[in-house]
Amino acid sequence: MRLSVLRLPAPSSLLARSGDPRAWRLVLVSDGPLTLRRRSGAIRLEPGQLVLWDPWEPFDAAAADRARPPRAMVLH
């Protein structure tokens, strides 16, 4: 198990390739908002929200608001 800090605009692809590709990811947004894109659409997470991310979904994160750069902690 690892804990990573995601600070955008750093490429989320680095996080997507790290660790076991079958691992679930628990994403907790500390500053934001943060948008996570997946095959079925995108979800927007505000600070304090968390999501359990399916290992079969691509992990693609982006800033939802350019004025407030997002940060998140990811347990994977």
mmCIF file of the C-alpha atoms, coordinates in Angstrom:
data_MODEL
# 
_entry.id   MODEL 
# 
loop_
_atom_site.group_PDB 
_atom_site.id 
_atom_site.type_symbol 
_atom_site.label_atom_id 
_atom_site.label_alt_id 
_atom_site.label_comp_id 
_atom_site.label_asym_id 
_atom_site.label_entity_id 
_atom_site.label_seq_id 
_atom_site.pdbx_PDB_ins_code 
_atom_site.Cartn_x 
_atom_site.Cartn_y 
_atom_site.Cartn_z 
_atom_site.occupancy 
_atom_site.B_iso_or_equiv 
_atom_site.pdbx_formal_charge 
_atom_site.auth_seq_id 
_atom_site.auth_comp_id 
_atom_site.auth_asym_id 
_atom_site.auth_atom_id 
_atom_site.pdbx_PDB_model_num 
ATOM 1  C CA . MET A 1 1  ? 0.000   0.000  0.000   1.00 0.00 ? 1  MET A CA 1 
ATOM 2  C CA . ARG A 1 2  ? 1.270   3.476  -0.881  1.00 0.00 ? 2  ARG A CA 1 
ATOM 3  C CA . LEU A 1 3  ? 0.184   7.027  -0.222  1.00 0.00 ? 3  LEU A CA 1 
ATOM 4  C CA . SER A 1 4  ? 0.834   9.520  -3.007  1.00 0.00 ? 4  SER A CA 1 
ATOM 5  C CA . VAL A 1 5  ? 0.214   13.252 -3.196  1.00 0.00 ? 5  VAL A CA 1 
ATOM 6  C CA . LEU A 1 6  ? -1.222  14.415 -6.487  1.00 0.00 ? 6  LEU A CA 1 
ATOM 7  C CA . ARG A 1 7  ? -0.535  18.073 -7.312  1.00 0.00 ? 7  ARG A CA 1 
ATOM 8  C CA . LEU A 1 8  ? -1.731  19.295 -10.653 1.00 0.00 ? 8  LEU A CA 1 
ATOM 9  C CA . PRO A 1 9  ? -0.687  20.291 -13.248 1.00 0.00 ? 9  PRO A CA 1 
ATOM 10 C CA . ALA A 1 10 ? 1.704   17.342 -12.703 1.00 0.00 ? 10 ALA A CA 1 
ATOM 11 C CA . PRO A 1 11 ? 0.805   14.541 -15.098 1.00 0.00 ? 11 PRO A CA 1 
ATOM 12 C CA . SER A 1 12 ? -1.564  12.065 -13.459 1.00 0.00 ? 12 SER A CA 1 
ATOM 13 C CA . SER A 1 13 ? -0.210  9.434  -15.856 1.00 0.00 ? 13 SER A CA 1 
ATOM 14 C CA . LEU A 1 14 ? 2.759   9.065  -13.491 1.00 0.00 ? 14 LEU A CA 1 
ATOM 15 C CA . LEU A 1 15 ? 0.385   8.020  -10.743 1.00 0.00 ? 15 LEU A CA 1 
ATOM 16 C CA . ALA A 1 16 ? -1.591  5.787  -13.078 1.00 0.00 ? 16 ALA A CA 1 
ATOM 17 C CA . ARG A 1 17 ? 1.531   3.780  -13.926 1.00 0.00 ? 17 ARG A CA 1 
ATOM 18 C CA . SER A 1 18 ? 2.782   3.441  -10.347 1.00 0.00 ? 18 SER A CA 1 
ATOM 19 C CA . GLY A 1 19 ? 1.999   0.442  -8.194  1.00 0.00 ? 19 GLY A CA 1 
ATOM 20 C CA . ASP A 1 20 ? -0.136  -2.584 -8.955  1.00 0.00 ? 20 ASP A CA 1 
ATOM 21 C CA . PRO A 1 21 ? -2.415  -1.942 -11.971 1.00 0.00 ? 21 PRO A CA 1 
ATOM 22 C CA . ARG A 1 22 ? -5.110  -4.044 -10.254 1.00 0.00 ? 22 ARG A CA 1 
ATOM 23 C CA . ALA A 1 23 ? -5.094  -1.860 -7.124  1.00 0.00 ? 23 ALA A CA 1 
ATOM 24 C CA . TRP A 1 24 ? -8.096  0.232  -6.157  1.00 0.00 ? 24 TRP A CA 1 
ATOM 25 C CA . ARG A 1 25 ? -7.344  3.885  -5.444  1.00 0.00 ? 25 ARG A CA 1 
ATOM 26 C CA . LEU A 1 26 ? -8.915  5.882  -2.644  1.00 0.00 ? 26 LEU A CA 1 
ATOM 27 C CA . VAL A 1 27 ? -8.752  9.545  -3.689  1.00 0.00 ? 27 VAL A CA 1 
ATOM 28 C CA . LEU A 1 28 ? -9.247  12.295 -1.076  1.00 0.00 ? 28 LEU A CA 1 
ATOM 29 C CA . VAL A 1 29 ? -9.277  15.873 -2.381  1.00 0.00 ? 29 VAL A CA 1 
ATOM 30 C CA . SER A 1 30 ? -7.619  18.382 -0.038  1.00 0.00 ? 30 SER A CA 1 
ATOM 31 C CA . ASP A 1 31 ? -7.652  21.427 -2.346  1.00 0.00 ? 31 ASP A CA 1 
ATOM 32 C CA . GLY A 1 32 ? -9.633  21.696 -5.476  1.00 0.00 ? 32 GLY A CA 1 
ATOM 33 C CA . PRO A 1 33 ? -11.875 21.128 -7.173  1.00 0.00 ? 33 PRO A CA 1 
ATOM 34 C CA . LEU A 1 34 ? -10.560 18.092 -9.057  1.00 0.00 ? 34 LEU A CA 1 
ATOM 35 C CA . THR A 1 35 ? -12.061 16.403 -12.113 1.00 0.00 ? 35 THR A CA 1 
ATOM 36 C CA . LEU A 1 36 ? -11.520 12.696 -12.688 1.00 0.00 ? 36 LEU A CA 1 
ATOM 37 C CA . ARG A 1 37 ? -12.341 11.487 -16.174 1.00 0.00 ? 37 ARG A CA 1 
ATOM 38 C CA . ARG A 1 38 ? -13.445 7.960  -16.937 1.00 0.00 ? 38 ARG A CA 1 
ATOM 39 C CA . ARG A 1 39 ? -14.988 6.064  -19.834 1.00 0.00 ? 39 ARG A CA 1 
ATOM 40 C CA . SER A 1 40 ? -18.572 6.831  -18.804 1.00 0.00 ? 40 SER A CA 1 
ATOM 41 C CA . GLY A 1 41 ? -17.944 10.539 -18.195 1.00 0.00 ? 41 GLY A CA 1 
ATOM 42 C CA . ALA A 1 42 ? -16.302 12.793 -15.635 1.00 0.00 ? 42 ALA A CA 1 
ATOM 43 C CA . ILE A 1 43 ? -16.864 13.397 -11.946 1.00 0.00 ? 43 ILE A CA 1 
ATOM 44 C CA . ARG A 1 44 ? -16.037 16.581 -10.063 1.00 0.00 ? 44 ARG A CA 1 
ATOM 45 C CA . LEU A 1 45 ? -14.715 16.321 -6.515  1.00 0.00 ? 45 LEU A CA 1 
ATOM 46 C CA . GLU A 1 46 ? -14.691 19.247 -4.096  1.00 0.00 ? 46 GLU A CA 1 
ATOM 47 C CA . PRO A 1 47 ? -12.276 19.557 -1.140  1.00 0.00 ? 47 PRO A CA 1 
ATOM 48 C CA . GLY A 1 48 ? -13.112 17.027 1.557   1.00 0.00 ? 48 GLY A CA 1 
ATOM 49 C CA . GLN A 1 49 ? -14.758 14.590 -0.836  1.00 0.00 ? 49 GLN A CA 1 
ATOM 50 C CA . LEU A 1 50 ? -13.372 11.177 -1.619  1.00 0.00 ? 50 LEU A CA 1 
ATOM 51 C CA . VAL A 1 51 ? -13.972 8.456  -4.164  1.00 0.00 ? 51 VAL A CA 1 
ATOM 52 C CA . LEU A 1 52 ? -12.959 4.829  -4.504  1.00 0.00 ? 52 LEU A CA 1 
ATOM 53 C CA . TRP A 1 53 ? -11.539 4.452  -8.003  1.00 0.00 ? 53 TRP A CA 1 
ATOM 54 C CA . ASP A 1 54 ? -11.956 1.178  -9.914  1.00 0.00 ? 54 ASP A CA 1 
ATOM 55 C CA . PRO A 1 55 ? -8.620  -0.283 -11.102 1.00 0.00 ? 55 PRO A CA 1 
ATOM 56 C CA . TRP A 1 56 ? -10.079 -0.966 -14.547 1.00 0.00 ? 56 TRP A CA 1 
ATOM 57 C CA . GLU A 1 57 ? -10.888 2.702  -15.147 1.00 0.00 ? 57 GLU A CA 1 
ATOM 58 C CA . PRO A 1 58 ? -8.134  4.944  -16.510 1.00 0.00 ? 58 PRO A CA 1 
ATOM 59 C CA . PHE A 1 59 ? -6.923  7.427  -13.886 1.00 0.00 ? 59 PHE A CA 1 
ATOM 60 C CA . ASP A 1 60 ? -7.022  10.815 -15.613 1.00 0.00 ? 60 ASP A CA 1 
ATOM 61 C CA . ALA A 1 61 ? -7.109  13.859 -13.317 1.00 0.00 ? 61 ALA A CA 1 
ATOM 62 C CA . ALA A 1 62 ? -7.480  17.513 -14.271 1.00 0.00 ? 62 ALA A CA 1 
ATOM 63 C CA . ALA A 1 63 ? -8.071  20.863 -12.592 1.00 0.00 ? 63 ALA A CA 1 
ATOM 64 C CA . ALA A 1 64 ? -11.769 21.741 -12.567 1.00 0.00 ? 64 ALA A CA 1 
ATOM 65 C CA . ASP A 1 65 ? -11.005 25.394 -11.770 1.00 0.00 ? 65 ASP A CA 1 
ATOM 66 C CA . ARG A 1 66 ? -7.775  26.924 -13.064 1.00 0.00 ? 66 ARG A CA 1 
ATOM 67 C CA . ALA A 1 67 ? -7.816  29.568 -10.322 1.00 0.00 ? 67 ALA A CA 1 
ATOM 68 C CA . ARG A 1 68 ? -7.511  26.921 -7.576  1.00 0.00 ? 68 ARG A CA 1 
ATOM 69 C CA . PRO A 1 69 ? -4.951  24.206 -8.354  1.00 0.00 ? 69 PRO A CA 1 
ATOM 70 C CA . PRO A 1 70 ? -6.151  20.883 -6.951  1.00 0.00 ? 70 PRO A CA 1 
ATOM 71 C CA . ARG A 1 71 ? -4.293  18.588 -4.599  1.00 0.00 ? 71 ARG A CA 1 
ATOM 72 C CA . ALA A 1 72 ? -5.315  15.124 -3.544  1.00 0.00 ? 72 ALA A CA 1 
ATOM 73 C CA . MET A 1 73 ? -3.995  12.230 -1.512  1.00 0.00 ? 73 MET A CA 1 
ATOM 74 C CA . VAL A 1 74 ? -4.217  8.854  -3.194  1.00 0.00 ? 74 VAL A CA 1 
ATOM 75 C CA . LEU A 1 75 ? -3.998  5.580  -1.309  1.00 0.00 ? 75 LEU A CA 1 
ATOM 76 C CA . HIS A 1 76 ? -3.177  2.746  -3.695  1.00 0.00 ? 76 HIS A CA 1 
# 
